[in-house]
């Protein structure tokens, strides 16, 4: 009988109405579990995300999560044993989005608990996110497997790894089925630049600010045009940053349709994003799938999705001058851009496909379900 896997994404469930890279990755992981031969079922849509560091809000979310866990335990125990989940799989656990549900349910049912993309942040242990930090640490301690999707997280995960816990690499991936070798012919004219990102205060706005500063340093350098896809509460600030460029910049708003977004990537010569504090950035894989190379800041796991000098260019984090220099070089070299685009498409097809992720999940999770470990912790 095919094993059912309870799937949970405490930061943003796969059916959340607001598009983001995190929602995209949740959907891809769910699809990869299905491709691997399991039956993924969304266990809960309760969001534990608390971004302001408010202890009272964290306490409220913890109480709601524990109540949700007890509800699920009762539901699952009422099922025939063969119909219950054989494994619990949680995507993205950290101090702002702990998992108080999965470990409790897994322990009650006696099934393995697994996390994909977990991060530990010791410096948050005594700050305003103390409760969220404790919840994330407990969840990571309970996991039989932690799939490492951002290699920048590995040192902290390894340092605190409980005995018997596996840390397995699962690089960010994308459904490469639509990949083709064809790219629409690019007519002569201004280089077509593209940015795809939500417009929020904080890191996203900081990235837009860096991009505007970089463009200002080459605003008189040859013809170029930037399309910006995205929206959000900081849109007015973003529009003000790019107002000096006039008609060289076009805002398209939020595009949630994957086929329309793919057309933007396919038409672009370069994807630009400074990537301030990005975990890795799904946009870089989405662009690569359409043969579009990228220039990005070397934050976090971004170097894991862009092969520097091969599928795009990486610049020092937060350095607008270096970003402008890299962009200037590629604006002057269409042949190099084309070569990078072809390499990016091949990279996705060969190394970052959904099929490859499914094979890894099939092998590791089937072994875990067949012989559940004694456990690496309790909720």
Secondary structure, DSSP 8 states (H G I E B T S, - for coil): ---EEEEE-SSS-TT-SS--HHHHHHHHHHHHHHHTT-EEEE---------S--HHHHHHHHHHHHHHHHHHHHHHHTS-GGGS-SEEEEEEEBTTB--SSHHHHHHHHT-EEEEEEE---GGGTTSTTHHHHHHHHHHHHH-SEEEESSGGGHHHHHHT--TT-EEEE----B-GGG--S------SSSEEEEEE----TTHHHHHHHHHHHHHHTTTTSS-EEEEEE---TTHHHHHHHHGGGGGGEEEEE----HHHHHHHHHH-SEEEE--TT-SS-HHHHHHHHTT--EEEE--TTGGGTS-BTTTEEEE-TT-HHHHHHHHHHHHT-HHHHHHHHHHHHHHHHHHSBHHHHHHHHHHHHHHHHHT--S-S---
